[in-house]
Amino acid sequence: MTTTTAVTVRVPAKVNLQLAVGPAREDGYHDLVNVFHAVALFDEVTVTGARTRANGGAAGLSAEDAGGGPASHVDRVPLDASNLAWRAADLLARESGAREPVHLHLRKAIPVAGGMAGGSADAAAALVACNAFWGIGLDRERLLDLAARLGSDVAFPLVGGTAVGTGRGEVLAPARCAGRLHWVFALSEGGLSTPEVFGAYDRLRPGAPAPRGDPALMAALAEGDARAVGAALSNDLQPAALALRPALAETLEAGRAAGALGAFVSGSGPTCAFLAESAEHADRIADAVRTAPDCAHAVTAHGDVPGATVV
């Protein structure tokens, strides 16, 4: 179908500036108001041809550390059909009729099981890369439809920037973010299971109300007021993540003591995020949080940035 020998797609991590979580639905999901913000911490997914698997799709997967996370985090990446990027390639092959099998190679800087949607980002990148490799030509709207079928967080890395996700997070509306925001991410050696965090949330907050957006946050983003953004950051899952991993409280406190404009658990954790006044301030916060007992690694990044891009 194509003479292309390889396609590489770069895709960003996300941080949730607001994560408002409603009660559990009958299908097991939760209604959300999720303000996604793409940050300059990137994975790369490279697609090449493979010689096996007659029905097309993913025939193999490999991963390497790009230096952005704890040294052992790539060891937790599944290298089989349970991997979301593998499933993305298979889904696109089924939908398009592409017959040429592919190998996926993940070069990972986004922490694994860190609450920054690394697996979802890789799935989004795999959709874009396979779409280009096979020469299918699906437009962004069709890719977004496929992304929503793969998982709640897969659609956002396709578009990047800043966006409000509703439903279970897959229905996106772009949001304005004026100026550049500077971030620090404190990464833990071990991950947290997203289903376990949501389970703890349901136990801690059985009467959760319907989620609502925060006008103060959206106004602060549109005005480029970093201090006001920091004051409005929120995550309904944070108490659940702290209940499962109490040591994260010390990491958050270390960042606050260093003057972070905002400090919170990113998504389902265990990564902790800190908003800084400047790139230099971010470096000082990173130095401070590295001394926290649960911090295995700290990185700085800025946002927002574009979504999945062929490089």
N, C-alpha and C positions, 0 to 999 in steps of 0.2 A: 504493500500500500504506500510505502514511503521509502526514499533513499536516505533519509536522515539517520545518522549513526548515533547521535546522543543529543539529549536536551537536558539542560540544567535550569531549575527554577529556584529562585531565592524567595523565602517566605518569612514574615516577621512573627515574633511572639506577640501576645496581647497581655494587657493588664486591664482589669475591670475597675473603672473609676466609680461605678455604682453597681452593686449586685443586690437587687431587691428580689426576694424569693417568696413566692406564695405557698399555700399548702400543697401537699402531694395530690396529683390528679389520679383518676382511675387507671390511666395508662402507665402510671409509675413516674411520669415526669412532673415537673413543677413549672407553673407559669412564672416568668421572670420579667424584670426590667433590668437590662444588662447593658451598661454603657461601656462598649469595647473601645480600646485605645491601642493602636499598633505601635510597637516600640522597636528600636534598632538593635534587636538581638535576633539573629537570623539562623534558620536552618537552610540547607540546600538539598534538593532532591534531584538526582541525576538518573535519567532513564536511558538505558541502552538495550539493544536487541539481545534476545536469548535464543537458545537452540531447542529448548524443550517446551512442553505443554502445548498440545495441538489446538486447544480451544482459545488460545490467546490469553491476555491478562498477565498477571504477575507470575513469573516462573522462579523468582528468587529475590532475596532482599539482603542487604548488608548495611552496616552502620559504622560510623567512626565519630570520634569526639573532635569537635571543632575548637575546643578550648574555652567554651563559654560557661561550662557547668562544673560540678564536682567531678573528679577524675573517673569515678566509677559509674556515673549516671547512664552512660551508653550501655553498660552491661544489663540494664533493665529494659532495653528495647526488644520487644518480641520480633523475631526474624522469620515469622511464618504467617499463615493466612489470618491470624488474629490481629495483625498489625493493621491499623486504619489506612495507612498508605497502600498496602497490599490490597485491601478491600476496595479502595478507590479505583485502582487500576482494573480490578476484576469487574467492578460495576460499569466503568466506562466501556470496557471491552464488550460486555453483554449488551449494553444499550446501543453501541455503535456497530457491532458486528466485526470489530477489528480482530484479526486472526493472528497477528504476529505477537508472540510472547515477548515480555520485557523483563529486564532486571532493574530493580530499584536500589539506588545507593543513597543513604541518608548521611549527610554531614551535619552533625547536631551541635548547635550552641544553645538552643532552648532547653532548659532543664526538663528531664523526664519526670512525669508525675509531679510537676511542680506548681500546678495551678496557672500555667501560662499558655495552655493549649498547644503544647508542642506536637502531640500526636495529631491533633486536628489540623495544625498548620501543615504537617507533612502530607496529610490526606489532600488538603487543598492544592498543595504543590504537585502532588502526583496527578491530580485531575488535569491541571494546566500542562504539565510536562507530557503526559500521555496524549492529551488532545493534540499537542504540537507534534509529537513523535509520530503518531499514527496519521497525521494530516487530516483529522476529522473535521475541524473547523467549527466546533460548537461555540456559540456566543456566550457571553458572560451570564446571561439570564438562564440559559440551559445548564451551565456549569453550577450555578447557584442552586438550581432545583436538585441536581445530583448531590451536591454538598449537603443539603438539608436532609436527604435520605440517609446519609452516612452518619450524621451526628449533629447535636445542637450547636457546637462551636466551629463546625467546618466551614460554614459560609463566610464568616467574617474575614479569615485570612485571605480569601480571594480578593476582597475589596480593600482591606486595610483602612488607614486613616482613623477616624473616630466615628462610631455609629452606635445607635441605640437598637438593641436587640429585644424583641418581645416574643410572645408565644413561649416556646422553650428556649428562645435565644436565636432562632434561625431566621426570623422575620426582621430585616434590617432597614433602618432609615438613617441616612448620613447625618452627621452632626458637625457643626463648625467648631474647630479648635484653632484659635488665633495664636500665633507665636509658637515657640518651641518649649516643651516641658522637659525637665531634666529629672532622671530617675536613677534610683539605686535599687538593686534586687539582691537580697540576701538569700542564698540558696542553701538548702539542707542536703545532707548526705543521702537520706532516705526520703521516699515520696509519701504522699497520702492518697488513699483510694477515694476517688470522687464519690462513688456510691456510699462508702462508709461515712463520708462527711455529710452527705445529704441525709443519711439515716440518722446521724447524730442530731442534725438540724431538726428533723421531724420529732425526735424525742424531746429536744429542748424547747421547741416552739410548736406544740401541737395545734394551737389556735392561730396560726399565722394568717394575717390578713392578705387580701389581694395586693400584689406588688404595685407600687406607684413610682413614677419618675420624680426626680428632684429638680424643680425649676432653678434653684439657686446654683446647682452644679452646671446646668446647661448655660446659664447666663455667664458664669465665671469662665467657662471654656470659650464661649463666643467672644468675650472681652479680652481673653488672653491674660487673665488675672491669676497668676500661679498661687498666690497666697489664698485667694478665695476658693480656688479649686481644692487646695489642700484641706481647707476647713470643711468642704462638702463631701469629701471622699467617704464611701461607706460600703460595707460588705456584710450582708445578713448571715453569711456562712462563717464569719470569723469566730464567733463564740463556739461553734461546733468544731472548727479546726483547732482552736486552743484547748478545748476539752480533750481532744484526742492527742494533742501534742503540746502540753503546757509550757515546755521550754521556749516556744515561740514568743511568749510574752516578754522574755528577756531580750530577744532580738528586737522586738518592737520598741522596747524602752530604750535600748542603746541608740536607735535611730532618732527617737524623740529627743534624747539628751544631747544629740549632736545638732539639734536645730532643724530637723526635718519639718517641712510645712505640712506634711501628712504622713502617717505611718499606718499600714494595714496589711492584712494577709491577702495575697492575690488569689482570687477565685477560691477554689477548694483547698489551696495551700499545697505544701508548706512554705512556698516562697513568700517572703515578706517584701513589700514594696514601700519605698520612701520617695516623696517628692522633694526636690531640692530647689534652691533659689537660682542656681547657676551650675555650670559644669564643674567649676572649682569647688563649690559647696558639695556637689555630689561626690567628688573624690574624698572630701573630708568625712562625709557620712559613711562611705564605703569603708574607710579605714576604721571608723568607730564600730561598725556592726561586725566586722571580721573577728572581733574579740568575744562576741557572744557565743555561749557554749554550743548552740545548735546551728551556727552558721559555718558551713563548710567552704563557702566561696561567696564573694560579693562582686557584682559587675555593675557598671554604669551604662546607661543608654538614654536616648532621647526619643521623643515622639511628638506628633504622630508621623508615621511613615507609610508609604504605599504598600499594597498587598502583594500577592504572589506575582513575580515578575520573571520572565525568561531572561537568562543572563548568557 
